Every structure is written in structure tokens, then in C-alpha cells.
Amino acid sequence: MTPSTTAKPGARNISRIVRSVGSYRWWVTATALLSFITLGAGIGLLAMSAFLISKSALVDSTITLALTILGVRVFAMTRAVSRYAERYVGHLGTFKILTRIRIWFFRGMEPLAPAVLSEHRSGDLLTRILSDIDTLQDLYLRVLVPPLAAALAVGLGCILLAGFSPWLGGALFIFVCLCGIAIPLAMQSLTRSSSSSLVQDQANLNATLVEGITGIADLVAFGRQDLLQGRAGHITAAQQPARKQLAHARGIAAGLTALLVGLAALTVLGFGVSLLSAGSLDGVYLAILPLVAIATFEAVGPLSAAYEHLDKSRAAATRLVDLVDTTPTVLQPPQPAVLKLEKRGSPPRDVADLSIANLSFRYSQHGPLVLKNAHLEIPAGSFVVVTGASGSGKSTLAHLLLRFWEYSQGSIQLSGSELNLLDLDQARSAVALVAQHDHLFDTTLRDNLLLGDSRADDQRLLLACDAVCLGDWIQGLAAGLDERAGENGNRLSGGERQRLMIARALLTEAPILILDEATEHLDAKMQLKVLDGVLNWRSGLTTILITHESPLTSNIDMHLHCKDGSFSEVRVE
Amino acid sequence: MWPRSLFAEHPLVRRWVIVSVLCGTAAAAILVAWTILLAGVINDGFIQKQSFGDVLPLLELMAVLLLLRAACIWLAEISSQRASGLLRSQIRSDTLAHLVRVGPAGLSNERTAEITTTLGQGIDSLDPYLSRFLPAAALSAIVPAGVFVTIGILDPWTTLILLFTGPMLILLLAVIGRRTRSLTEQRFEQLGWLSSFYLDMIQGLATLKAFGRAEEGAEMVEQVSRRYGEATMDVLRTAFQTSLMMEWAATAATALVAVQISFRLIRGDLSFDLALAVLMLTPEFFAPLRRLAIEYHAGQEGNTALERIAEITAIPTQRLANPSTETPAAETPATEDRSTSQIKSLESGAVQFGAVQSGAAQFGAVQFDSVGFTYPEANSAALEQVSFEIRHGETVALVGPSGAGKSTLAKLLMQFMQPDQGQICRDGIPIQRIEHSEWRRVISWVPQQPAVFAGTVAENIALGKPGSSLTQIRKAARVACAEEFIDALPEGFNTLLGENGLRLSGGQRQRLAIARAAIMNTPLVLLDEFTAHLDEETEAQVVSAMASLMQGRTALVIAHRAATIASADRIVNLEAGHVIEATR
């Protein structure tokens, strides 16, 4: 993933996200309208007040002013209330959008797990990407709404002035465009090099800090503490010229903006005075002119923040789209076949024969073959033990069966159906896997177990726990099944974790269950007890135990040894 | 609100902030004068019926004032930016210097994440705090007072309205302040919760998929996100209501001033130019306060960041310095001191001239003798009465559930910190008497999550021995089964790594760390075995790299894989800080 992305693709990525998440057209319009009402009421309030004062200088009774006074009050109230409504509606929509972006991203991630994600997971890349989503939540509120509202308010101000004389409206329009479009664009192009180098330096600096602090143990262990401070100091020093340039540019932009507001008011006033002398303007309106000009500029203020936010949003959108657009290794077949399984036993449960022929597999294009012409015939209901050294290919088989990786050479058949022609969900539901690195969710034990079977009641959950000798432990917990598992199950011991994951897999009643080194944290006695419980629960269904050392049970139907990517049967004495 | 202690420590920063505030005040003063002139010109045109030519000199004067004001704003902006840049770089380097003194012992894993956030985003959030909030806060005290006095001179009656609404506004601001403080905290907490929930879901995606429940995961994300959106809206609503009150008070005051003035204008108590000037000045009385309300959030974030930074600089430093200068001489018999120095010279000889085998031959054994350790803020001991031995040439597997104290033990062995009780000895000599640089030549470390630093692959391998020859680096890479993949990288050993360089996969990082340890060629190695999810092929490569590093060395392995445990010479089982059993 390279950080160098030009502006164009960034903009495309934003529109891509807007298209996937939904444009929220009505909501954006509503927020922009409310924002416009706020700005408009501000213009109205100043204009009305100025008119009131001017009129008061001419009349000698308050009665003629009643309507104007009412106008001042109405505008004052409207402004306060619409500001409130604008903020309320705006934030309400923001949360809706945040939810949609999260779901969009989650759905985009789903096909990538775990084959593509296992690479990203190792770093804290994922955490960074999550903060990108937080950046994007403001895309609508801070990038899309302000220009819309500003356009409407500027239109109002200019039309109002143009009502007195087209020249007045034109003059205001020119000043507003200079301030709202020309200055920000000019500043952006002037400071582009320094600000992008500054952003780059800042990113480098943050990366150096993160790298140095997370790696401080490595640095101390190898006696290289000097590295961190030296590098940080170097980057900070290198930032100075760009930082100064940027500060000057920002100062000039702020000064120029203030200057333009004032000049706009003066120009409009000057025009007004000449119009007055020429007799084409009633003097009572003179005060309104500069005040309307000043109030109109209020709409232009948030625009520079919008530009800034647009840049941030672009970068964030690019990173998200890059990841979501990664081609998944396993794709749903265009016309998925339907898996038909036989039901056996009482109560009747789905069973499946597994047959593997000529299966070869490598993880990367040029990597070594992890599976080589593997052959396997496992009839439904068998208990199979697979042993072999690490790297021999036994876990890879489990990954292929779960459709986490795609195979292209050879065939895997479930009761006669080729696995990679089946609907992905259906294929996965036929196989359950318990591996060492499976995830437990940071929720209750019950919720974690329900993942196996969402319809199970507590009694059934406890039965499954009993099968793996966890029943007593759960009964002994203060909160029982409501106990929390902690972040990735870190409140449980290694053994409890593993048994909970086995219980969860038992609940699925999948025709094929693979236990991949899933009992290794248990001592020999417990290992046997758990295995007995599992086999008892699954009598009639296929269970495959991948293990380092063969367990001392007698009821093994088939013992396979995996070596260099192929399986050979070991005679069971 | 005014960070006195911060400025006391950074006087230059204070100077720039003061310059910024002065320029801001000047800009406001010019605006007041300009506004009065504006009212005058309108009066000249409207009441006095003057022509454009008559008012032109005044308009020109006002344009000059605008130029002056623009200059003031420019100066205010660059000085506040200067202050912000200065403070951030000073705080960053101070904090870093402190962190280096603290070392890895004081920085547990959770803390590291928090500290990097504080140093990155936290220090960045000081920018709006210094460049926007602080000037706004200062100006909100100065400018309304100035405007109040000016209005008082022009029309004393209006000041009554301001006298009433002004304090009300400040009161509201205080209320908003208190509320937003707890609100931002609450929101922050909720956002943090939501993020970790989301991370949990994404990390568990493979598991969800395996159970065919990914779609339900998406629904959960939706539900939780929606629920938290609603909860956050509830808290935000009160914040908006408070600011509604404030907005309303300010606008109502302006309207009140307008109506009141118009009545007195009709009665002839007030001249038109004064009336208009007062009307236009009234919003300027409230503007700084409203500006402050907008920047309040930046202020809160800056304050929180400053508090967090203070917490970091308050982490006590460890005795990382050369222990030979620190060990109290009184407790140590002179004879033992001499024996230590003898050992030292032996070691350096071994490392300089010996190959792995000869180094190992002189290594001897490590004894953990009733070692106890309690973390400063912890209630219970992380390790208690831990005693076991690693004999020469042996591979000892350290096992136990997470939190049992395995990594604490590793930190003690690495001398990142010292045991509270008992001691770790090497052939009977407590290791804290061995100079740090000497100890580093005896032991090398392969962490579970090795850090990769920006630089080339070769530089990363030679981390502990800068200036190693490429031949040495290659040899170390070969030991770590890393040579092949490194040669396949775009520029081989010169490939850049780190944030802007190539990202290594988990398995590649592991092997890089093993090479890093291999080049140190120490007789003792400490390995923290990976738990990350690696594909089978990579896992096999890392396992064989670990095996070849341990070959001919004494090794302590924090073991997570069954195969490693099975192949160890001895297993030490740690549970809740105690050694439960040492088997085989």
C-alpha cells in the first residue's frame, strides 16, 4: 500500500463511497436549507435593524414601526432556532452515515477474511483504517453542506442588494467570489508543495514515534535508544521552513479575507451614496447596504475548513477503497450448485462423505506446494486422526475445506458435490473448524456459544459445555453464561478458551468437524475426556482431529499421517 | 483556563501568544473605530445628504484602517502559529527524552498504544488549542470590555442591556463548558467503545464466516452503531440546547438594543450616527464570546492532551543507567565486586573471539532465585517466589495462561527492570551487578511482535551491531531462514522498510527478528514465540528459523505452540505469578 496518491483518484474514491453508502440527498438538502435559513435570518436581522434605526430617524411615532420591530424579533428568533435545528439534524444524519460506512466496510472486508486480512491484521493498519472511517463521517456535514448553504445565502444577499441596484449585487458577488473561491484556491496552490511536504513530514514523524515507542523494548534490548530521539529531532528540524511558509500563507489568507469583507462594505456604501445623490435610492435604505454585505460574508467563513476537510476525506477514502477493492481469493460461483446431504441417525442429522483427489495447493504463486496430489476418502461418521510435522499441510487442508483459500488443482467433494461449485455459505456450514487462533468475541459466554447455533436454549448450551467438561466451571461462575469472555477471550485461561471454542463448534452439528490442534493446551487426562465428550456428541458425524501427537484413544477409525503435502494411512493396531 | 505552568516552562511560547493576543486586540480596536466611522459615513449620506465626493476622504481613511487591520490579523495568525509549532516540538522532544529514560519496563502494551496516540494526535490537538482557543479566550476577556466602554461613552443607556445580558452569556458559557467537558469525555468513551467493538468484529470475521454468520455480524454492527448514535444524540441534544440559549441571548440582546434605540431615536434623545454605531457595535460585544464557545471544544481537547502528556512525564524512570555506578557499595562486599569484574572480562573475551559454541561453553546457567515483582499500580504481585534454573545448553519452555507473568519474567531477564525480591543470577552472580552493555552481549531477544524500523533490511538486521558487514548480515539472515525472502525483495538487503517502505508480513517480521538476534551471536537467547495467525508454510519457516537460532545456545522460550513445548528439554509452568511445576 503506497501513500502516494494524486488528487484525482482521491476524488473518485469519495464519489465511490458516496455511491455505495447512499447520497442522502434529502438529508443533505435539509441540513443545507436549515443552514441557509440561519444565515438568511442573520442577513435579515442586520438589514431589519438598520432599516428600523434609519426609519426611526425620520418618523415621530412608533406605530408605523410596529411591523419592522416584529420583523427584527422574528429574524432573531428564527436565527437561534434554525441554528439549533441545523446542528441537530446534521448530527442525526452523521450518525446514520457513520453506521452505513461501517457496514459498507464490514461487508467489503467479509470476502477478504482471512486470506487477505491475515497480512493486514499483523500490523496496526486495521486500527488506522478504523480512524479513517471516523474521518469520513464528517464528509457530508463539513464538506458537502457548507458550499450548498453558502451558495444559497450568497444568492440571497446579492439579490437583495441587486433589488436596489444591479451594480450593488454585482459588486458584492465579485467580492464574495474572491473571498470564498479565489483566495482559498490561490492559497492552496501556493502552499500545496509546503503543506503536502508538511503533511508527509508529520506522517513520517508520527510513524517514527509510533515505531520507536512500540519498539522501545527492541531498541533498549539492542542498546539503540539514540535512534528514536535522533530521528524525531531530524524530522522536526526539517519541517521548520515549510511550517513558516504555511503560517505566512494562512496569516495572509486571514488578513485578506478581513480586508475583502471591509472593502465590500465600503464599496457598496460608496455606490449607495452616489445612488443617493443621483436620487435613485431612498436614503432610508443606505444603512442596509453595508450591513447586508457584511452578513453575507458569514456564509463564506466555513468554506476554507471544508477545503481542508476534503483533503483529509480524500486520503481516508483512498485507503478504505484500496482495501475494499482488493480481489478476494475465494469468490462465490456465478451459478452455485445446491448441496444435497443425506440425513441419518436419531434425531436425523445431515451427514457427508468427504473425498479428495489429486489436490495440490500453494499459498502464493511462486511458493512451494503445500499439498501435493493429496488423496483422501473419509466416509460419513468416521473419526479420523491426522498427524504430521508443522508445515506438512494438514492445517492447509482445513483452510481449503472451509473455503478460506481457493484451490485450483484437484478436487474436493462433499457427498459427490464439488466444493468450489457450491454456494459459499452452504459449503461453510457443512464444515466446522476449531483452530488455535480462532476468535472469541468480547461479549458474554452465551453470545459466543450461540454463534454455533442461534436457536439453542441455555439448557442445550450447557449440555455442549458439559461435553467438553466446562459445565461445572460455568455453573460455578458468578454470572454463569452471562460472564464476559473479555477481549478475544483474554479473561479465560488457555484451556477454558479452547474448550469453549470446541463447545461452540459442537453446537453447529456440522457434518464435518475439524479440530486443528484444538486440545493441545489441555493435559493428557483432560484431552481424553474432552475427546470422548466430542465423539459421544457427534456419533454418526465425521470428526477430524489434527494433532501433533496421536491421542491414546482406541476408537480411531482412520489414522492419517501427513508428510510433504500428501496423506498416507497409518495402520491402527 | 490560562495555562500558567505551561507558559512558565516555555517562556518563548508565552511571548508569541502574547504578541498574538496584542495583535488580535489591535485588530478589534481598529474594527470598533471603523464601525463608528461607517456609521458616520451613513449618517453623512442619509441625514446630511452629502455626495460621494464629500464622503470619499472618510472612505479612504476607512480603507487604510482595513489595511492596518489586515496586517494585525496576519501578525496575530503567524505569531500564534509560531507559538503552536514551538510548543509542540518542545513538548514532543521533552516527552520523548523522558520516555527513553522510562524504557520498556514502564511501558506495558496497553500503555504503548495510549502513549503513541497522545504523542501523535494528542500533540497535534495542541495546535487548535494554542493557535485558536487561547487567543480566543484572551480576546473574549479583553474585547467585550473594550466594546462595553466604547458603547458606554457613545450611549450609556445601552450598556444597561449589555450589563444584564453579558454576565448571563458568560454564565451560560460556563455551563456549556462544564457540560461539554463531561460530554466530550462521554462521547470519547463511547467512540472508543464503538471502535473496539468494531475491531473485535473485524478480527473475528474469519470465525463469523466459518460459522456462516457474517451477515449477522453486519447486522450487529448496524445495531450497535445505531444504538450508540442515538445515545450520543441524547447527550449532544443537551449541548445544543445550551448553545441555543446562548445564541438566543446574543441575538435577543441585539434585537433589544435595536428596538430600544429606535424608540429613543424617535423621541429625539439620540442622534442617528450614534444610534447606528451602537447598533453595529453590539454584535461585536458578543462576537468574541461566541467565538470562544465555538473553540471551546478545541480548548477541551488541548487540556485533555496536556493532562495526558503530564501523565506520561510522570511515569517514574527505571534504573536503566549503568548499574555499576548506582549499586550501593555499602551492601556489596568488595570480594564479590572483584569476581564480577572477572566475569566481565571473561565474557567480553568470549564474545569477541568465540564462535557460538565457545560462547555457549562459557555461559553456565541462569538461576531464578525466589524472584518477586509487583508493578507500581498493581494490587497483587506479578511474580512471587519464582525459582527455577536454565542449565547450560538447555531449551526451557515457559508456559502458562496469559497474565501469568511470563512477559514480566522476560522483562526481568532482559534487565528492563529489577526484581523487588530475590534475584536472577548467572552462575551465582546477580545479573544486576553485570553492566548493561555487557549483559546485552550475553543475551539476545526475539520478541513476539518485533518492531521494524524505517531503514533498509540490512540496517534492521544489524540493529544491535551497526556497521556489520554484509557477509555477517547475510549469515544471520541465513540462520533465520530469511535470506531467500530477502533476496526476493525488490532491492534485496537494501529494500527500505517501515511506514513508507515495504510492509513485511508477520512471518517475515519474525524471521527478521530472529536474524537480528542471530547477528548478536550471544550464548543465551530469549524467545517469545509468535501467537499470530500464520499460514502453514510460513509457520513452518519461522519454526525452523527459531530452531536454528537455538541450535548450540541456551534458550528460554515463552512457548505457545504445542510442538515447541513438546520439543523443549524442560517445561516451566507459570500460573498467577507462581511456578506450578517444572517437568521433564
Interface residues (C-beta under 8 A of the other chain):
Chain A: M1 P3 L45 M48 S49 A50 L52 I53 S54 K55 S56 A57 V59 D60 S61 T62 L65 I69 V72 R73 F75 A76 M77 R79 A80 V81 R83 Y84 R87 Y88 H91 L92 F95 K96 L98 T99 R102 I103 F106 R107 M109 E110 A113 P114 L117 S118 E119 R121 S122 G123 L125 L126 T127 L130 S131 D134 Q202 A203 N204 N206 A207 T208 L209 V210 E211 G212 I213 T214 G215 I216 A217 D218 L219 V220 A221 F222 G223 R224 Q225 L227 L228 Q229 R231 A232 G233 T236 Q240 R243 L246 A247 H248 R250 G251 I252 A254 G255 L256 A258 L259 G262 L263 A265 L266 L269 G270 G272 V273 S274 L276 S277 G283 V284 L286 A287 P290 L291 Y363 G367 P368 V370 A389 S390 G391 S392 G393 K394 S395 T396 H399 L402 F404 D425 R428 S429 A432 L433 Q436 H437 D438 H439 L440 F441 D442 L451 G452 S454 E487 N488 N490 S493 G494 G495 R504 T508 E517 E520 H521 H548 E549
Chain B: A27 W34 L38 V41 I42 D44 G45 F46 I47 K49 Q50 S51 F52 V55 L56 L59 M62 A63 L65 L66 L67 R69 A70 A71 C72 I73 W74 L75 A76 E77 I78 Q81 R82 G85 S89 R92 S93 L96 A97 L99 V100 G103 P104 L107 T112 I115 T116 L119 G120 D124 L191 S195 S196 F197 Y198 L199 D200 M201 I202 Q203 G204 L205 A206 T207 L208 K209 A210 F211 G212 R213 A214 E216 G217 A218 V221 E222 S225 R226 Y228 G229 E230 T232 M233 L236 R237 F240 Q241 S243 L244 E247 W248 T251 A252 T254 A255 A258 V259 I261 S262 F263 L265 I266 F272 A275 L276 L279 M280 L320 P401 S402 G403 K411 M414 F416 H436 S437 R440 S444 W445 P447 P450 A451 V452 F453 A454 L463 G464 P466 G498 E499 N500 R503 S505 G506 R509 A513 R516 M520 T531 A532 H533 L534 D535 E536 E537 T538 E539 A540 Q541 V543 S544 R561 A562 A563 A566
